[in-house]
Amino acid sequence: QVQLVESGGGLVQPGGSLRLSCAASGSIFSNRAMGWYRQAPGKERALVAAITSGGTTNYADFVKGRFTISRDNAKNTVYLQMNSLKPEDTAVYYCNSNVVGGIIPRGSWGQGNQVTVSS
């Protein structure tokens, strides 16, 4: 089973930037689509962005043009660069090790990383 360790969350002012990282164990990383999801208080967990093994990306409408997902297969790591952050981006962000159809999380979850956007 793939284990995921996330890092990079924190408190940032509106308009600021953060980069999340998700390091995976196991040799299957490069063969799987990975994704980032987020869950705000009182809301369901929702897809933020996903990236296939070949680098094709899929973004939720609410982050298009602001967030960028990328991966480094040599380091077994997926990243989420978040720019122009808004208060409504405040949530716990999770990575998933196997995203099916660009949307459905079927793999292991990371431990979650709090991102708070506030002045």
C-alpha positions in Angstrom: 0.0 0.0 0.0 1.3 3.4 -0.9 2.0 5.8 1.9 1.8 9.5 1.4 3.4 12.3 3.5 2.3 15.8 2.8 4.0 19.1 3.7 3.8 22.8 2.9 0.6 24.1 4.4 0.1 27.1 6.7 -1.3 30.6 7.1 -1.1 33.0 4.2 -2.6 36.4 3.4 -5.1 36.8 0.6 -3.2 37.1 -2.7 -0.3 35.1 -1.4 1.2 31.8 -2.5 1.9 28.3 -1.0 3.3 25.1 -2.4 2.1 21.8 -1.1 4.2 18.6 -1.5 3.1 15.0 -1.3 5.8 12.3 -1.1 4.8 8.8 -1.9 6.5 5.5 -1.0 6.4 2.6 -3.4 7.4 1.9 -6.9 3.9 2.3 -8.5 3.9 6.1 -8.1 5.0 6.8 -11.7 2.2 4.6 -13.1 -0.7 6.2 -11.3 -2.6 9.4 -11.7 -2.2 11.5 -8.5 -4.5 14.2 -7.2 -5.1 16.9 -4.6 -8.5 17.3 -2.8 -9.7 19.7 -0.2 -12.3 19.7 2.5 -13.5 22.9 4.2 -15.5 22.8 7.5 -19.0 21.6 6.8 -18.3 20.7 3.2 -17.5 17.5 1.3 -14.1 16.7 0.1 -13.7 17.9 -3.5 -11.2 17.5 -6.2 -8.8 20.4 -6.7 -6.4 19.0 -9.4 -5.2 15.8 -10.8 -2.3 14.7 -13.0 -1.8 11.5 -14.9 1.4 9.6 -15.1 2.1 11.3 -18.5 1.5 14.8 -17.1 -2.0 15.5 -18.3 -3.8 17.7 -15.8 -7.3 18.3 -14.7 -8.4 21.3 -12.5 -11.5 22.3 -10.7 -13.1 25.4 -12.1 -12.5 27.3 -8.9 -8.7 27.0 -9.1 -8.1 27.2 -12.8 -5.5 29.9 -13.6 -4.4 30.1 -10.0 -3.2 26.6 -9.0 -0.7 24.3 -10.8 -0.2 20.6 -10.2 3.0 18.9 -11.1 4.9 15.7 -10.4 8.5 14.5 -10.2 8.5 10.8 -10.8 12.2 10.5 -9.8 11.3 11.8 -6.4 7.9 10.1 -6.1 6.5 13.5 -5.3 3.5 15.5 -6.5 3.2 19.3 -5.9 0.4 21.8 -5.8 1.5 25.4 -6.4 -1.2 27.7 -5.2 -1.1 31.4 -6.2 -3.5 34.3 -5.8 -5.0 32.5 -2.7 -8.4 33.6 -1.5 -10.1 33.2 1.9 -12.4 30.6 0.3 -9.4 28.4 -0.4 -9.1 27.8 3.3 -9.4 24.0 3.8 -7.5 20.9 4.7 -5.8 19.7 1.6 -5.2 15.9 0.9 -3.3 14.1 -1.8 -4.5 10.8 -3.2 -2.3 8.1 -4.8 -4.7 6.9 -7.5 -7.2 9.1 -9.2 -9.4 7.4 -11.7 -11.0 9.2 -14.6 -9.4 12.4 -13.5 -11.8 12.8 -10.7 -12.4 9.7 -8.5 -10.0 9.0 -5.6 -9.3 5.3 -5.3 -5.9 5.3 -3.6 -4.4 6.1 -0.2 -4.8 9.5 1.4 -2.2 11.7 2.9 -2.6 12.9 6.4 -4.0 16.3 5.3 -2.5 19.7 5.4 -4.3 22.8 6.7 -4.2 25.8 4.5 -5.6 29.0 6.0 -6.0 32.2 3.9 -6.7 35.2 6.1 -5.5 38.7 6.7 
